């Protein structure tokens, strides 16, 4: 049995969306700068490390799949 973490890294989000890690990073930076972006989920920072709340990513994936 594998337990999923409550927070996802850029790599985890990229794997969920089947996209590259750099795409996730670019989306985060565009969102922070107020530029047009697709990934509408805010990253939480633990120190300087961006992390995404699992439930928010799951909801984002469900919304785009619908």
N, C-alpha and C positions, 0 to 999 in steps of 0.2 A: 504494500500500500504506500503510495507516494502522496505526501502532503504538499499542497501548493502554498507558496508564501503569500502573505497578505499584500506584499509590495512587489511590483515588477520592475526590472531594470529596462533600459532601452532595448537590450538584446531580447528580453522576454516579450516585450510588446511587439518588436519586429517579427519574432517567431509566430506570435498569435495572428498577426496580420499578413504573414508571408511576404514581408517587405524587408528592406535592408535596415540595418541599425542606423546608418547615416540618414535615411529618410526620416526616421523617428526624431533624430537630433535636429534636423533642419526644421521639421514641423514645430518642435518645442521652441526653437529660436524665433521662428516666424510668429508664433503665438505671442511670445514675450514682447516682440517689437510691434505688435499690432498689424502685422502684414497678413494677407490672405493665407489661410492654412486649412488643412483637412482634419487633422487630429485635434478634436475639441475636448481634450482632457488635460487638466493642469497637472504638472509634475510637482511632487512634494520633495523638498530637499532635506536630506539627512546629511548635515555638514554641507559639503559641496556636491554630493552625489544625488542626482535626480532619481526619484522613484515614483511609480504610478500605483495608485490604489487598485487592487485587483478588481473589486466590484465596479469601479468606474470604467475600467478597460473592458470588462465583460459586458457592461451595458452599452458601451460604444460599439462593440462588435455586433451585439444583438440588433442595435438600431440600424447599422448599415446592411445587415443581412436581411432585414425585413423589407 
